[in-house]
Amino acid sequence: MQGRRKFLKKTVIGAGVALPLAFTENSFGRSSGIKGPKPLVLSTWDHGMAANERAWEVLSSGRSIVDAVEEGVKVTENDLDNLSVGLQGLPDREGITTLDASIMKGDGSCGAVAFVRQVKHPISLARLVMEKTPHVMIVGEGARQFALAEGFPLEEEVLSEKADRAYREWKKTSEYKPVINIENHDTIGMIGMDDQGRMAGSCTTSGLAYKMHGRVGDSPIIGAGLFVDDEVGAATATGLGESIIRISGSFLIVELMRQGRSPQEACEEAVRRLIAKNKDIENIQAGFLALNKDGEFGAYAVHPGFNFARHHPGMKGMVDSGSYFKK
């Protein structure tokens, strides 16, 4: 987890010219977004680097931004070392891993699945909800049946080695005590823009570890974990889902940008509202990542430790976000 607390200051240099870092410190000690060249892909946490690499490959091959945000987060869904995304993620209190995912285009098209079992790539299932059904969200057994109907192989329902070991340890006390900035609060949210300014986003997670069976967080909820509007911008969220749902965090950020706030200002306002609407805030981590139609971006979190991956022509790397509370 130390990678999340490190600011990677090195950048990739394109054509012999060093591009500036994505964030700069202003006189108030906060990060402020700057415009960047298109296309642009942003995703939460350090596992976003590998996801962005795949998304970039997809965009570079001429495929769509929707293809890119789907294929990008599939890398994380496949990552056996990740305990918060995919079937290898930490289970619920019953020892069952359930997954949530959403995908959205800038024209308002969107799809989501929640509380789904045995599906290796819930993000791809969410895309089929968007493209093949009149619905936005399908959950539980219905989502599993839809996956079968669409030819998705159902995986054997066995915990990964790391998840099983952690679950058996948890069962010794069976207590849930949130800890800031560990796998228990992670997901991957990705937002991106192609060279024509078209936007899309994706979000996928196995949710809180040891949650009540049937619990659903913000990630599959359009407007909470993800929202995209080509006319304005895009936003995604990570952290304790209940706190994000209470303020419709991603929709709030896009609407604030519509009213003229920068992505950075919008993320900071969303964090302030989240803090105002949630108790026990010292044990809650949540972070937001946003992008507007001009290619400006911003990020902000409740506590230190949130970072994100950024890819655009000539540069790729990790960026630490600012936070309301300081170390």
C-alpha positions, 0 to 999 in steps of 0.5 A, a space after each residue: 500500500 505504500 505506493 498510494 502514499 508516494 507521489 511519482 514525480 517522474 514523467 514520460 518525455 515525448 519527442 524530447 520535450 518534458 511536459 508539466 505535471 498534471 497538478 501544480 501547487 497554488 498559493 493555498 497549497 491545493 492542487 489545481 488542474 491544468 489543460 492537457 492534450 487529448 486524448 486523456 485517460 484518468 483512473 483511481 489509485 495505483 492499479 489505474 496505471 495498468 488499466 490506463 495502459 490497456 485503455 491507451 492501447 485500445 484508443 491508439 488502435 482506433 477503437 472508441 473511448 467506450 471500448 477503452 474504459 471497458 477494456 482498461 478496467 478489465 485489467 483490474 478485474 483480472 488482477 489476482 493481487 487486487 482484493 477490492 476488484 473482481 472475483 478475487 476480491 474480499 467476500 461479504 460476511 457470508 464468505 461470498 464475493 459479489 461484484 458491482 459495475 457501471 459504464 456510461 457514455 457522454 450521450 447519457 447511455 449507461 448500464 450497470 450490474 450489482 450484487 452479481 456472482 460468478 461473472 469475471 468481468 461485470 463491466 462487460 455485463 454492464 455494457 451489455 445492459 446499456 447496449 442490449 436492454 431497455 434498462 439501466 441496472 440489473 442485479 443479483 440473480 437476474 444479472 447472473 441469468 442475463 450473463 448466462 443468456 449472453 454467453 458469459 461463462 460462470 466462474 466457480 464460486 471459490 475464494 482466491 487464496 489471498 481472500 480466503 486467508 483474509 476471510 478466515 482471519 476476519 471470522 475470528 472476531 467477525 467485526 467490521 471496523 473500517 480502516 482508511 486507505 486500505 483495500 477495503 475501501 478501494 475500487 477502480 473508476 476510469 474516465 476518459 476523453 478521445 481526440 474528438 472530445 467524446 467521453 466515457 467512464 467505467 467503475 467496477 468493484 467487489 465492494 466493502 470487505 465483509 459487508 452484509 450479504 446484498 449490500 451495494 455501494 456507489 460504484 454501480 449507481 449512475 450519479 453516485 460512483 460515475 457520471 458522464 456528460 459530453 456537454 460538461 465533463 465526467 466524474 468518478 468516485 472511490 471510497 466508502 460507498 454509503 458516504 458517496 451515495 448520500 450526496 450523489 457525488 459524481 452527479 454533483 461534481 458534473 453539475 457543479 462544473 456545469 455551473 462554472 466550477 473547475 473540476 478541482 473546485 467541484 471535487 473539493 465542494 463534493 468532499 465538503 458536502 460529504 463531510 457535512 452529511 456523514 458521521 464518524 468522518 475520521 474513519 471514512 475515506 472517499 475521493 473524487 476524480 473529475 474531467 471537463 470538456 476542455 481537458 481540465 481535471 481535478 481530484 480531492 479526498 477526505 483524508 490523505 492517501 488518494 492518488 490517480 493515474 493519468 495518461 495523455 500524449 507524451 506523459 503518463 504517471 501517478 498524481 497525489 490528490 489533495 485532501 480536506 484533512 491533512 497528515 
